[in-house]
Amino acid sequence: MNKSVFPSIFLSLLLIVSFAGDRRCYADEYSQVSESYEFLFPRSHGSHPGYATEWWYFTGHAETATQRTFGFELTFFRVGVNPKGKNKSAWGVQSLFLAHFAITDDKEKQFYSAERISRDAFSKAAAAEDTLDVHLDSWRAQLGRDGTLSIRAEDEHIAISFDMKSNKPPALHGKGGFSKKGPGKHDASYYSSFTRLVGDGSIRIGKENHAISRVEAWMDHEVTSSKLARGVDGWDWFAIQLESGEEIMLYQLRLPERAVSPYSSGSIIDRRGRVENLALDDFSIEVHDHWISPQSNIRYPSSWTLSIPDKQIRLRVTPTIPGQEMLTKKTTGVSYWEGRCLVRGEIAGKDTSGNAYVELVGYEARK
């Protein structure tokens, strides 16, 4: 086998098994998520190489001075290979890294994407342990000492460069950041977010550069050593930023026959950054439309109503364009939908609006 192809195949297999819902851990040698973990920032934003996998997930909404709008995604994954770090040579690999990058152009109704993969040898990819500083080649997310979070990514056809600051403290989802995903003791992740990163920067599409006067982004960081619980087919994840200053995160873990796992959950973050956790019984997600990918033939939901009755919240979430599918043939081999959406609705009888990003994983191609 061509040795240069092996890391890509190996990582693809790891992630495909994870998406398929195998409950086994990557290796018994990895640390397991527990409720006793204490979040200490900025350290907890950093890498956790003792655990099997983690990701730093940036999604956001950008606007020029002339109100032209874009969406973007930049995601870094770390997958453990050598939990004890036995091989310390330059050729040794402790983790594999991959990254996904996408831009949605609302005006031109276009979606652009790129992907990369590398091992952590020779400084091709790495993640600091004491703060948020992760890179894969020139793609990077870095938290400065002054609180500025910079993200950079450039491919042949697209590029982003943003400097942002969070106007709220990190949000801890679940029970103080311990987010249950299944019935097992360790079926969980450490889950924290910056739910309102605000700044400016630039976007390039082709040879055209766009000065961004305002960007609002969301960052998720999750750490785990477990797979999804057996029987979970995939998930639907919503990250909503309302113009009134609140944010809402919801996810449902899908089971066969349109059932939903009781470990689906969410959070409401108020204007001051206080987090209120939501259980599955607290919310509902109604699908109104679907979109079929001409590339993968996968049928995705495409327009939803989210309801949180006790809070008198009812929101309609609609993609800015239907075709926002990531086809990761060079990394995971998994196709998923990740897209910019608009939000309209009511909270306690008052009109509200905002932006959202939605992720749809585990849907199958039509037969």
FIMIVEX-135678 format. One record per residue (C-alpha): residue in one letter; z, x, y. Coordinates in Angstrom, 1 decimal, decimal comma. Example, Ala and Ser with C-alpha at 12.3 -4.5 7.8 and 13.67 -1.06 7.14 Angstrom:
<atoms>
- A;7,8;12,3;-4,5
- S;7,1;13,7;-1,1
</atoms>
This chain:
<atoms>
- M;0,0;0,0;0,0
- N;-0,8;1,2;3,5
- K;2,7;2,2;4,9
- S;1,9;1,0;8,4
- V;1,4;-2,5;7,1
- F;4,7;-2,7;5,1
- P;7,2;-3,3;8,0
- S;5,1;-6,3;9,2
- I;5,0;-7,8;5,7
- F;8,6;-7,2;5,1
- L;9,8;-8,8;8,3
- S;7,5;-11,7;7,8
- L;9,1;-12,4;4,4
- L;12,6;-12,2;5,8
- L;11,8;-14,7;8,6
- I;9,8;-17,0;6,4
- V;12,7;-17,2;3,9
- S;15,0;-18,0;6,8
- F;12,8;-20,8;8,1
- A;12,5;-22,2;4,6
- G;16,3;-22,8;4,4
- D;17,5;-20,3;1,9
- R;21,4;-20,2;2,2
- R;21,8;-16,6;0,8
- C;22,8;-13,9;3,2
- Y;20,5;-10,9;3,9
- A;23,0;-8,6;2,2
- D;26,7;-8,8;1,2
- E;27,3;-5,7;3,3
- Y;26,7;-7,4;6,6
- S;29,6;-8,8;8,7
- Q;29,9;-12,6;8,6
- V;30,3;-14,9;11,6
- S;33,9;-16,2;12,0
- E;35,9;-18,3;14,4
- S;38,1;-15,3;15,3
- Y;35,3;-13,5;17,2
- E;36,3;-12,9;20,8
- F;33,5;-13,1;23,4
- L;33,7;-10,2;25,9
- F;30,9;-9,9;28,5
- P;28,8;-8,0;29,1
- R;29,6;-6,5;25,6
- S;28,8;-9,7;23,8
- H;25,4;-9,8;25,4
- G;24,6;-6,6;23,6
- S;23,4;-5,9;20,1
- H;25,6;-6,6;17,0
- P;24,0;-4,3;14,4
- G;26,8;-5,1;11,9
- Y;25,2;-8,6;11,5
- A;22,0;-9,4;9,8
- T;20,0;-10,8;12,6
- E;20,1;-11,8;16,3
- W;17,8;-12,8;19,1
- W;17,6;-12,8;22,8
- Y;15,5;-15,8;23,9
- F;14,1;-16,2;27,5
- T;12,3;-19,4;28,6
- G;11,6;-20,4;32,1
- H;9,7;-22,1;34,9
- A;8,0;-20,2;37,7
- E;6,5;-21,5;41,0
- T;4,4;-19,8;43,7
- A;4,8;-20,5;47,4
- T;1,8;-22,9;47,1
- Q;3,6;-24,8;44,3
- R;1,4;-23,6;41,5
- T;3,6;-23,7;38,3
- F;3,8;-21,7;35,1
- G;6,0;-21,6;32,1
- F;7,0;-18,4;30,1
- E;8,7;-17,3;26,9
- L;9,9;-13,8;26,1
- T;11,8;-13,4;22,8
- F;13,3;-10,3;21,1
- F;14,4;-10,5;17,5
- R;16,4;-7,9;15,7
- V;16,5;-8,0;11,8
- G;18,8;-5,7;10,0
- V;17,5;-3,4;7,2
- N;20,2;-0,9;6,8
- P;23,6;-2,5;7,5
- K;25,7;0,7;7,1
- G;23,3;3,0;9,0
- K;23,4;5,5;6,1
- N;20,1;7,2;7,1
- K;20,6;8,8;10,5
- S;17,3;10,7;10,6
- A;14,6;10,0;13,2
- W;12,7;8,4;10,3
- G;15,6;6,2;9,3
- V;15,5;2,5;10,1
- Q;18,6;0,3;10,7
- S;16,8;-2,6;12,3
- L;13,3;-4,0;12,7
- F;12,4;-5,6;16,1
- L;9,7;-8,1;17,0
- A;8,9;-9,9;20,2
- H;6,9;-13,0;21,2
- F;5,5;-13,5;24,7
- A;3,7;-16,5;26,2
- I;2,6;-18,0;29,5
- T;1,7;-21,6;30,2
- D;-0,6;-22,2;33,2
- D;-0,2;-25,8;34,2
- K;-3,1;-25,8;36,7
- E;-5,7;-24,4;34,3
- K;-4,1;-26,2;31,3
- Q;-4,1;-22,9;29,4
- F;-1,7;-21,2;27,0
- Y;-1,6;-17,4;26,4
- S;0,5;-15,5;23,9
- A;1,1;-12,1;22,5
- E;3,4;-10,5;19,9
- R;4,7;-7,1;18,9
- I;6,6;-5,5;16,0
- S;8,3;-2,1;15,6
- R;11,2;-0,4;13,8
- D;14,0;1,2;15,8
- A;13,0;4,8;15,0
- F;11,7;7,2;17,7
- S;12,9;4,8;20,5
- K;10,0;2,4;20,0
- A;12,5;-0,4;19,9
- A;16,2;-0,6;20,5
- A;19,1;-2,8;21,8
- A;22,2;-1,4;23,5
- E;25,6;-2,5;22,1
- D;27,6;-2,5;25,3
- T;25,4;-4,7;27,4
- L;22,1;-6,6;27,4
- D;19,4;-4,0;27,2
- V;16,8;-4,6;24,6
- H;13,2;-3,3;24,5
- L;10,2;-3,2;22,2
- D;7,7;-0,7;23,6
- S;7,4;-1,6;27,3
- W;8,6;-5,1;26,9
- R;12,2;-5,2;28,1
- A;15,2;-7,3;29,1
- Q;18,0;-5,5;30,9
- L;21,2;-6,6;32,7
- G;22,1;-4,4;35,6
- R;25,6;-3,5;36,8
- D;25,1;-5,8;39,8
- G;24,4;-8,8;37,6
- T;20,6;-8,6;38,0
- L;18,8;-9,5;34,8
- S;15,3;-8,1;34,7
- I;12,6;-9,0;32,2
- R;9,3;-7,3;31,9
- A;6,4;-7,8;29,5
- E;2,7;-6,8;29,8
- D;-0,2;-7,3;27,4
- E;-3,9;-7,0;27,9
- H;-4,4;-10,5;29,3
- I;-0,9;-11,5;30,6
- A;2,2;-10,0;32,2
- I;5,5;-11,0;33,8
- S;8,0;-9,2;35,9
- F;11,1;-11,1;37,1
- D;14,5;-10,1;38,6
- M;17,1;-12,9;38,3
- K;20,8;-13,6;38,6
- S;22,9;-16,2;36,9
- N;24,6;-18,7;39,2
- K;26,9;-19,8;36,3
- P;29,1;-17,9;33,8
- P;27,8;-17,6;30,2
- A;27,9;-20,9;28,4
- L;29,5;-20,8;24,9
- H;28,1;-23,5;22,5
- G;30,0;-25,0;19,6
- K;33,7;-24,1;19,3
- G;34,1;-21,4;21,9
- G;30,7;-19,9;20,9
- F;31,1;-20,4;17,2
- S;28,2;-22,7;16,4
- K;28,2;-24,3;13,0
- K;24,8;-24,7;11,3
- G;25,9;-25,9;7,8
- P;28,7;-26,7;5,4
- G;29,5;-23,1;4,3
- K;32,3;-21,1;5,9
- H;29,8;-18,7;7,4
- D;26,9;-21,1;8,0
- A;27,2;-20,4;11,8
- S;26,1;-18,2;14,6
- Y;27,7;-16,8;17,8
- Y;25,8;-18,7;20,4
- S;25,9;-18,0;24,2
- S;23,5;-18,8;27,0
- F;22,7;-18,1;30,6
- T;21,6;-21,6;31,4
- R;20,5;-21,1;35,1
- L;18,9;-17,7;35,9
- V;17,3;-17,8;39,3
- G;15,1;-15,2;41,0
- D;11,5;-14,2;41,8
- G;8,8;-11,8;40,7
- S;5,2;-12,0;39,5
- I;2,9;-13,3;36,8
- R;-0,5;-11,9;35,9
- I;-3,2;-13,7;34,0
- G;-6,3;-11,7;33,4
- K;-6,9;-9,8;36,6
- E;-5,3;-12,4;38,8
- N;-1,7;-11,7;40,1
- H;0,5;-14,5;41,2
- A;3,6;-13,9;43,4
- I;6,4;-16,1;42,2
- S;8,7;-17,3;44,9
- R;11,1;-19,0;42,6
- V;11,8;-18,7;38,9
- E;14,5;-20,6;36,9
- A;15,1;-19,3;33,4
- W;17,3;-19,9;30,4
- M;18,5;-17,2;28,0
- D;19,9;-17,8;24,5
- H;21,6;-15,1;22,5
- E;22,5;-15,9;18,9
- V;24,0;-13,6;16,2
- T;24,3;-14,5;12,5
- S;24,3;-13,2;8,9
- S;23,5;-16,5;7,2
- K;20,3;-18,5;6,5
- L;19,9;-22,1;7,3
- A;21,7;-24,5;5,0
- R;19,8;-25,5;1,9
- G;17,5;-28,4;2,5
- V;16,9;-27,8;6,2
- D;13,2;-28,0;6,9
- G;13,2;-26,8;10,5
- W;14,6;-27,7;13,9
- D;13,8;-29,2;17,3
- W;15,5;-27,5;20,3
- F;15,7;-28,7;23,9
- A;16,8;-26,7;26,9
- I;16,9;-28,9;30,0
- Q;17,5;-27,8;33,6
- L;18,0;-30,7;36,0
- E;17,4;-30,6;39,7
- S;20,9;-32,0;40,2
- G;22,4;-28,8;38,9
- E;23,3;-29,7;35,3
- E;21,8;-28,3;32,1
- I;21,6;-29,9;28,6
- M;21,0;-28,1;25,3
- L;20,3;-30,2;22,2
- Y;19,1;-29,3;18,8
- Q;18,5;-31,2;15,6
- L;18,2;-29,6;12,2
- R;15,7;-31,6;10,2
- L;16,2;-32,6;6,6
- P;13,6;-34,2;4,2
- E;12,6;-37,9;4,6
- R;13,2;-37,7;8,4
- A;16,9;-37,3;8,0
- V;18,9;-35,0;10,4
- S;21,7;-32,6;9,5
- P;25,2;-33,6;10,6
- Y;25,5;-30,0;11,9
- S;23,0;-30,7;14,7
- S;24,7;-30,5;18,1
- G;24,4;-29,7;21,8
- S;26,1;-29,0;25,1
- I;26,2;-30,4;28,6
- I;26,8;-27,8;31,3
- D;28,0;-29,2;34,6
- R;27,3;-27,9;38,1
- R;30,3;-25,5;38,0
- G;29,3;-24,1;34,6
- R;31,9;-26,1;32,5
- V;30,6;-26,8;29,0
- E;31,1;-30,0;27,1
- N;30,1;-29,9;23,4
- L;28,1;-32,7;21,8
- A;28,1;-33,7;18,2
- L;25,1;-35,4;16,5
- D;26,6;-38,9;17,0
- D;26,7;-38,3;20,7
- F;22,9;-38,2;21,2
- S;19,6;-39,4;19,9
- I;16,0;-38,1;20,1
- E;13,1;-40,5;20,0
- V;9,6;-39,3;19,5
- H;6,8;-41,1;21,3
- D;3,6;-39,1;20,6
- H;2,2;-36,3;18,5
- W;-0,3;-33,4;18,9
- I;-2,3;-31,9;16,1
- S;-3,1;-28,2;16,5
- P;-6,8;-27,4;16,0
- Q;-5,8;-23,8;14,9
- S;-3,1;-24,5;12,3
- N;-3,7;-28,3;11,7
- I;0,1;-28,8;12,1
- R;1,1;-32,2;13,6
- Y;3,9;-31,7;16,2
- P;5,9;-34,2;18,1
- S;4,8;-34,3;21,8
- S;6,9;-36,5;24,1
- W;10,5;-37,6;23,6
- T;13,3;-39,7;25,0
- L;16,7;-38,1;24,8
- S;19,7;-40,4;25,1
- I;23,4;-39,5;25,5
- P;25,0;-43,0;25,8
- D;28,5;-42,1;26,7
- K;27,3;-40,1;29,7
- Q;24,7;-42,8;30,6
- I;22,0;-40,2;30,3
- R;18,4;-41,1;29,3
- L;15,6;-38,6;29,8
- R;11,9;-38,6;29,1
- V;10,6;-35,1;28,2
- T;6,8;-34,5;28,3
- P;4,8;-31,3;27,8
- T;2,8;-30,1;30,8
- I;0,0;-29,4;28,3
- P;0,0;-30,2;24,6
- G;-1,3;-27,0;23,2
- Q;1,6;-24,5;23,5
- E;1,6;-23,2;19,9
- M;2,6;-19,7;18,9
- L;0,5;-18,4;16,0
- T;2,4;-15,2;15,0
- K;0,0;-13,8;12,4
- K;0,9;-10,2;13,3
- T;4,6;-10,5;13,0
- T;6,3;-13,5;11,2
- G;3,2;-15,4;10,0
- V;5,1;-18,5;11,1
- S;3,4;-21,0;13,5
- Y;5,7;-22,9;15,9
- W;5,4;-24,9;19,1
- E;7,3;-23,6;22,2
- G;6,4;-25,2;25,4
- R;7,1;-26,0;29,0
- C;7,9;-29,7;29,7
- L;8,8;-32,0;32,6
- V;11,8;-34,2;32,7
- R;12,3;-37,6;34,3
- G;15,1;-40,1;33,7
- E;18,5;-41,4;34,8
- I;22,1;-40,3;34,8
- A;24,6;-43,1;35,4
- G;21,9;-45,3;37,0
- K;20,6;-42,6;39,4
- D;17,1;-41,1;39,1
- T;17,0;-37,5;38,0
- S;14,2;-34,9;37,2
- G;13,8;-31,4;36,1
- N;12,2;-28,9;33,7
- A;12,7;-28,2;30,0
- Y;11,6;-25,9;27,2
- V;11,2;-27,3;23,7
- E;10,9;-25,4;20,4
- L;9,6;-27,1;17,3
- V;9,9;-25,0;14,0
- G;9,1;-25,9;10,4
- Y;6,4;-28,5;10,8
- E;3,7;-28,3;8,1
- A;-0,1;-28,6;8,3
- R;-1,6;-31,9;7,5
- K;-3,1;-32,2;4,0
</atoms>
